[in-house]
Amino acid sequence: DFELESIVRVGSATKPMYAGAVARNQRREQKNKELALVSGEERKYWRDARQSACFWQFVISLLGLLVAVAENEWTWHGGHHGVEFNLASEALKATVVGTTLVAYYLLYKYYEALISIRRLAGIFLPPGVTVRSLRGAGLWNQMLFDVIILCPQPIPMVDSQISMWNKGLGRYSVYELDTVLTCFMMIRFYYLPRFYGECLSEFTSEAVVAFGNMNKVTLNADFVLRFVLANRLNVVFCIAILQVTIFSYLMMVMERPTDAGTLQNFANCVWLIIITMTTVGYGDEYPTTSLGRVVSILASITAVIMLAVTINLVISKVSLDRNESQLINVIDRISLRTDMRRKATVVIQRWIRALLAFTNQHGQKNKQGYVVIEENFKSTKRKNLELRAQVMSNVGMLVAINDFRECAQASFVTNMDGDLPTMVGELHSKLELQNDMLTDLATKVLEVQELVDSLASDAAA
């Protein structure tokens, strides 16, 4: 009775305990769902923030470059008209500095979004965008390089000159400091692959990022650039146009210290860069300053790289894929089969003509008017030998037989080339299946052996 009462008492106490555990599990699951929802919404927020910051940072940086180019042209034309201090030029310099500050702020927001996304992925990082958090996220070197890229820019109220000896001119060439800094601002196009990957493609989607992490592929600007150069012919064409434009402007700026050079015209610089990059080199236009020659050398080096990339890309675009190759193989088979039938028909026609010629030569007409060979005319062996000799003496017949033989051999080779990969693949699959079966059988044998050993040990005990 005491034991029964204890069991009933314990059972009645267990029910509310079990109900409480179920309630706690339900609350925990609900909390996890809410956290997952919040985490998903926050991840989407930071992804959108990263994309927006990348877009506007590239646009503002490019806008600052365009304003700097406009300031450089304004100053150069003003200097030719005797204007020493140009208020509009100083205003444009201030605008460039303002765009650079905005670009720095957007760069900060971009890396803040990257660090927040890594925190949501489970990586423990210090709060804020600091050196420690950037190092922990593996972004310190990248951010440092991005900051350095934005540094070159014209400085307001600073007018300085740089002199360089030019052997081709036999004198010093004088460049404005703002002009040199504007030329260095061209490296801002370094942000172009990142802009394409973040804003114009699907590289930042969750599925692509997850698959890249599974295969240990880093979806950075280098990967985007290699992907574009290997798969996007239209983008490569746009890059080539941008390359010609940049080097043409640099050539025009570097050749301006000459007194009356033809390369002070932008159209002539475009012509020079194109014939230099295509390795034509007519010699009608050539740089005379040292920096102009440096620009020409850089254009030649980059042209070799772009030419190799373009050739590789064109070959990959023109090459047939597997389905198209199989279709071409089927077309070749049909063509060879048709050709073989035609040549077989020629062989049969020539044989019939040779047989008729032999029959007309050695036969006689019967009562119905048909030419036949008497049975006792000659022995069968002698008759076959003469027929063979007449056939072998027919040159057209021999040519037709050789053509048919070559066509049959070509058809056999084509069929083997088409069927051999399939046969090898099927054989490989069968061998893999057989290997898996042997592996499973060996595993089962080991299990049976272990079971036998355990039974033997139990029996011995």
Disulfide bonds with the S-S distance in Angstrom:
none
